[in-house]
Protein backbone atom coordinates (compact mmCIF):
# COMPACT_ATOMS: atom_id res chain seq x y z
CA UNK A 1 0.00 0.00 0.00
CA UNK A 2 1.44 3.37 -1.01
CA UNK A 3 1.64 5.86 1.84
CA UNK A 4 0.24 9.31 0.92
CA UNK A 5 2.82 12.06 1.19
CA UNK A 6 0.62 13.90 3.70
CA UNK A 7 1.13 11.06 6.18
CA UNK A 8 4.87 11.75 6.45
CA UNK A 9 4.36 13.78 9.59
CA UNK A 10 5.95 14.95 12.84
CA UNK A 11 9.49 15.69 11.65
CA UNK A 12 10.62 16.07 15.29
CA UNK A 13 10.23 12.30 15.69
CA UNK A 14 12.69 11.63 12.88
CA UNK A 15 15.68 13.09 14.71
CA UNK A 16 18.41 11.50 16.80
CA UNK A 17 17.90 7.85 17.74
CA UNK A 18 14.27 7.92 16.58
CA UNK A 19 15.53 8.00 13.00
CA UNK A 20 16.19 4.27 13.37
CA UNK A 21 13.02 2.48 12.16
CA UNK A 22 13.44 -0.45 14.54
CA UNK A 23 13.68 1.90 17.54
CA UNK A 24 10.54 3.76 16.49
CA UNK A 25 8.72 0.47 16.01
CA UNK A 26 9.79 -1.26 19.24
CA UNK A 27 9.80 1.67 21.69
CA UNK A 28 6.01 1.74 22.31
CA UNK A 29 5.90 -2.05 22.78
CA UNK A 30 8.82 -1.94 25.22
CA UNK A 31 7.13 0.78 27.27
CA UNK A 32 3.88 -1.22 27.41
CA UNK A 33 5.76 -4.37 28.44
CA UNK A 34 7.67 -2.44 31.12
CA UNK A 35 4.36 -1.25 32.61
CA UNK A 36 2.97 -4.79 32.56
CA UNK A 37 6.15 -6.20 34.14
CA UNK A 38 5.98 -3.53 36.84
CA UNK A 39 2.44 -4.63 37.75
CA UNK A 40 3.95 -7.83 39.22
CA UNK A 41 5.60 -5.64 41.87
CA UNK A 42 2.26 -4.40 43.21
CA UNK A 43 -0.13 -7.25 42.36
CA UNK A 44 -0.18 -10.99 42.98
CA UNK A 45 0.96 -12.86 39.86
CA UNK A 46 -2.53 -14.09 39.01
CA UNK A 47 -3.97 -10.56 39.22
CA UNK A 48 -1.12 -9.16 37.13
CA UNK A 49 -1.86 -11.74 34.45
CA UNK A 50 -5.54 -10.75 34.57
CA UNK A 51 -4.51 -7.12 34.07
CA UNK A 52 -2.34 -8.11 31.10
CA UNK A 53 -5.20 -10.02 29.50
CA UNK A 54 -7.57 -7.09 29.97
CA UNK A 55 -5.10 -4.67 28.37
CA UNK A 56 -4.79 -6.98 25.35
CA UNK A 57 -8.59 -7.15 25.16
CA UNK A 58 -8.73 -3.33 25.35
CA UNK A 59 -6.83 -3.17 22.06
CA UNK A 60 -9.46 -5.26 20.27
CA UNK A 61 -12.56 -3.33 19.06
CA UNK A 62 -15.20 -2.75 20.22
CA UNK A 63 -13.73 -2.98 23.74
CA UNK A 64 -13.48 0.36 25.52
CA UNK A 65 -12.86 1.93 28.90
CA UNK A 66 -16.53 1.59 29.82
CA UNK A 67 -16.27 -2.22 29.60
CA UNK A 68 -12.63 -3.06 30.41
CA UNK A 69 -12.29 -0.92 33.55
CA UNK A 70 -15.37 -2.29 35.39
CA UNK A 71 -14.45 -5.83 34.35
CA UNK A 72 -10.99 -5.35 35.84
CA UNK A 73 -12.47 -4.04 39.08
CA UNK A 74 -14.83 -7.01 39.31
CA UNK A 75 -11.89 -9.38 38.71
CA UNK A 76 -9.95 -7.84 41.59
CA UNK A 77 -7.65 -5.27 39.99
CA UNK A 78 -7.55 -2.05 42.09
CA UNK A 79 -9.52 0.75 40.44
CA UNK A 80 -6.56 3.16 40.41
CA UNK A 81 -4.24 0.63 38.77
CA UNK A 82 -6.91 -0.30 36.23
CA UNK A 83 -7.44 3.35 35.33
CA UNK A 84 -3.71 4.12 35.17
CA UNK A 85 -3.03 1.07 32.98
CA UNK A 86 -5.65 2.10 30.42
CA UNK A 87 -4.20 5.63 30.33
CA UNK A 88 -0.69 4.24 29.77
CA UNK A 89 -1.97 2.01 26.98
CA UNK A 90 -3.67 4.98 25.28
CA UNK A 91 -0.43 6.96 25.52
CA UNK A 92 1.65 4.07 24.19
CA UNK A 93 -0.77 3.53 21.31
CA UNK A 94 -0.69 7.24 20.52
CA UNK A 95 3.10 7.17 20.59
CA UNK A 96 3.13 4.24 18.17
CA UNK A 97 0.90 6.13 15.75
CA UNK A 98 3.01 9.27 16.03
CA UNK A 99 6.27 7.43 15.41
CA UNK A 100 5.04 4.89 12.88
CA UNK A 101 2.08 6.25 10.95
CA UNK A 102 3.71 5.26 7.67
CA UNK A 103 4.00 1.68 8.94
CA UNK A 104 0.51 1.67 10.47
CA UNK A 105 -0.92 2.77 7.12
CA UNK A 106 0.47 -0.41 5.53
CA UNK A 107 -1.09 -2.75 8.12
CA UNK A 108 -4.12 -4.60 6.67
CA UNK A 109 -7.46 -3.25 7.89
CA UNK A 110 -5.75 -0.58 10.04
CA UNK A 111 -4.50 1.28 6.95
CA UNK A 112 -7.95 1.41 5.37
CA UNK A 113 -9.41 2.45 8.73
CA UNK A 114 -6.91 5.32 8.92
CA UNK A 115 -7.95 6.51 5.47
CA UNK A 116 -11.64 6.46 6.39
CA UNK A 117 -10.95 8.10 9.75
CA UNK A 118 -9.03 10.96 8.15
CA UNK A 119 -11.89 11.59 5.73
CA UNK A 120 -14.50 11.57 8.51
CA UNK A 121 -12.24 13.47 10.87
CA UNK A 122 -11.94 16.47 8.58
CA UNK A 123 -15.73 16.67 8.37
CA UNK A 124 -15.99 16.20 12.16
CA UNK A 125 -13.61 19.11 12.82
CA UNK A 126 -15.29 21.30 10.18
CA UNK A 127 -18.56 21.00 12.10
CA UNK A 128 -16.81 21.66 15.44
CA UNK A 129 -14.33 24.50 14.84
CA UNK A 130 -14.14 25.17 18.58
CA UNK A 131 -12.10 21.97 18.97
CA UNK A 132 -9.43 23.41 16.68
CA UNK A 133 -9.44 26.76 18.51
CA UNK A 134 -9.01 25.05 21.88
CA UNK A 135 -5.92 23.14 20.66
CA UNK A 136 -4.76 20.77 23.45
CA UNK A 137 -7.94 21.08 25.59
CA UNK A 138 -10.02 20.53 22.45
CA UNK A 139 -8.21 17.29 21.63
CA UNK A 140 -8.48 16.23 25.27
CA UNK A 141 -12.27 16.65 25.01
CA UNK A 142 -12.22 14.55 21.85
CA UNK A 143 -10.32 11.81 23.71
CA UNK A 144 -12.98 11.83 26.44
CA UNK A 145 -15.79 11.15 23.98
CA UNK A 146 -17.01 7.56 24.50
CA UNK A 147 -16.80 6.60 20.83
CA UNK A 148 -14.71 4.13 18.88
CA UNK A 149 -11.51 5.76 17.60
CA UNK A 150 -11.21 8.51 20.22
CA UNK A 151 -8.41 6.74 22.09
CA UNK A 152 -4.74 6.40 21.30
CA UNK A 153 -5.29 5.26 17.71
CA UNK A 154 -7.54 8.00 16.37
CA UNK A 155 -6.51 10.95 18.55
CA UNK A 156 -3.07 11.44 16.93
CA UNK A 157 -4.81 11.65 13.55
CA UNK A 158 -7.17 14.34 14.84
CA UNK A 159 -4.30 16.14 16.55
CA UNK A 160 -2.34 16.16 13.31
CA UNK A 161 -5.33 17.69 11.51
CA UNK A 162 -5.47 20.31 14.30
CA UNK A 163 -1.81 21.17 13.59
CA UNK A 164 -0.61 20.06 17.05
CA UNK A 165 2.91 18.84 17.75
CA UNK A 166 3.67 15.31 18.87
CA UNK A 167 4.19 16.47 22.47
CA UNK A 168 0.90 18.38 22.50
CA UNK A 169 -0.96 15.35 21.21
CA UNK A 170 0.48 13.07 23.89
CA UNK A 171 -0.38 15.67 26.54
CA UNK A 172 -3.98 15.86 25.30
CA UNK A 173 -4.27 12.06 25.23
CA UNK A 174 -2.94 11.87 28.79
CA UNK A 175 -5.41 14.48 30.07
CA UNK A 176 -8.44 13.13 28.25
CA UNK A 177 -7.75 9.47 28.97
CA UNK A 178 -7.07 10.22 32.65
CA UNK A 179 -10.35 12.07 33.14
CA UNK A 180 -12.39 9.42 31.31
CA UNK A 181 -10.65 6.50 33.02
CA UNK A 182 -11.06 8.01 36.50
CA UNK A 183 -14.73 8.65 35.78
CA UNK A 184 -15.37 5.02 34.89
CA UNK A 185 -13.05 3.60 37.54
CA UNK A 186 -14.41 5.64 40.45
CA UNK A 187 -17.99 5.24 39.28
CA UNK A 188 -17.85 1.48 38.87
CA UNK A 189 -15.80 1.02 42.02
CA UNK A 190 -18.49 2.87 43.97
CA UNK A 191 -21.27 0.84 42.35
CA UNK A 192 -19.43 -2.41 42.96
CA UNK A 193 -18.87 -1.59 46.64
CA UNK A 194 -22.52 -0.64 47.05
CA UNK A 195 -23.57 -3.93 45.48
CA UNK A 196 -21.27 -5.88 47.78
CA UNK A 197 -22.34 -4.04 50.94
CA UNK A 198 -25.99 -3.31 50.14
CA UNK A 199 -26.83 -5.62 47.26
CA UNK A 200 -30.57 -6.00 47.76
CA UNK A 201 -31.48 -2.30 48.29
CA UNK A 202 -29.27 -1.16 45.40
CA UNK A 203 -30.71 -3.74 43.01
CA UNK A 204 -34.23 -2.78 44.08
CA UNK A 205 -33.44 0.89 43.38
CA UNK A 206 -32.02 0.03 39.96
CA UNK A 207 -35.13 -1.98 39.08
CA UNK A 208 -37.39 0.89 40.18
CA UNK A 209 -35.41 3.39 38.10
CA UNK A 210 -35.56 1.12 35.06
CA UNK A 211 -39.33 0.76 35.47
CA UNK A 212 -39.71 4.55 35.70
CA UNK A 213 -37.56 5.10 32.59
CA UNK A 214 -39.48 2.44 30.70
CA UNK A 215 -42.81 3.95 31.74
CA UNK A 216 -41.70 7.41 30.58
CA UNK A 217 -40.53 6.06 27.24
CA UNK A 218 -43.77 4.15 26.69
CA UNK A 219 -45.83 7.21 27.65
CA UNK A 220 -43.95 9.38 25.15
CA UNK A 221 -44.31 6.71 22.48
CA UNK A 222 -48.09 6.48 22.99
CA UNK A 223 -48.41 10.28 23.07
CA UNK A 224 -46.56 10.52 19.78
CA UNK A 225 -48.77 7.84 18.25
CA UNK A 226 -51.91 9.67 19.39
CA UNK A 227 -50.68 12.92 17.82
CA UNK A 228 -49.99 11.12 14.54
CA UNK A 229 -53.51 9.73 14.53
Secondary structure, DSSP 4 states (H G I P E B T S, - for coil): -PPPGGG---GGGGSGGGGSHHHHHHHHHHHHHHHHHHHTTTS-HHHHHHHHHHHHHHTSTT--HHHHHHHHHHTT--HHHHHHHHHHHHHHHHHHHHHHHHHHTTSTTHHHHHHHHHHHHHHHHHH-HHHHHHTHHHHHHHHHS-STT-STTTHHHHHHHTT--HHHHHHHHHHHHHHHHHHHHHHHHHHHHHHHHSHHHHHHHHHHHHHHHHHHHHHHHHHHHHHH-
